[in-house]
Amino acid sequence: MDDIIRISSSTRWEPVFGYSRAVRIGDLVVVSGTTATNESGAVVAVNQMYSQARQTIANIGAALTRAGASLSDVIRTRVFVTDITRFREIARAHSEAFGSSPPASTMVEVRRLIHPDMLIEIEADAIIRSAHEPASSAKSGTPAKNNKTTKPKAKAKTSGATSRSKPSRRK
């Protein structure tokens, strides 16, 4: 198996719940449920579904970039919303981001999200089709190793994440 690269956004929920913002193994990148928060973790655009959808997708894009991918590599999104009657606002933001390379997608209404001001949460899966390199190894030119958690440069203090090492199956 390929090395597992775990990417942290350093949000307050990651260590509490025990998850990574994104995980890359080989050409697959899986992005956890992502919401409309800013760099300090505050919810943005309270009661503005379209703006929260755009911010959420931008946050996904940032995680993908750090994993060596981009929004154009996304093959599936799962969208969780607290008010599905606002579908057009959500669809507008999703279409703006993915319209030229639309992924498979699902939208589900949920009763609530982790914070009362959050209206939307999106998960994304991507397959890297080009020569993207993970941000952690792009500068050195060497592959990222197991047990590697990448964090935003401004917040890279401690890791705490773990990975399992598996034998390589590369051709």
Steps between C-alpha positions, in 0.01 A plus 500: 500500500600859452591725789213663684523878529273662759427870465386713791337839481565552873135565574390449858279203406777279356670400827168481688342259251825343377495559124703655221371768262617285210678172441697412190605152399651471155285700261192495727422798722206488740393826666303484825179688555597866459308808605508877452767602746783749470867443593428555870213248495215750524186436296468753218196639318243421769161417342642544147478161330664599172796667674541209740497257207769703322716519815457128562610419144795740535602315818477170312712650222766602752514147645521352151784735408695391807443138392623573149156511336249761387125547471518373141615162639183459712292200391236503776348742749258434782313810608322519836273800553271616776242645259462324166245759386804723439615256231547768233753691711697181565475385138625839379817481711557131416452561129735801503773287657446172315302592186786432257572160658185398689543223756245243608313666784241445769314757708331406826312713750605450860345630819809695605878516479762526776456879539159672483624760247619233254258445213705269279767231520663338196718191459705450184693216337760569233715295266817678395535476122802722450847548640387668825737454793400518867591836650712322762729342240481739206796708619732211579407291199472191720188301574321577824544227761254318723404660830517837328239756590518823307359812654461858385838675524376762743362237736747212463589435863423140595376200310330248722366307199607146429515283191553136426781391277426237240726334242525671163312357200638738241577368157 
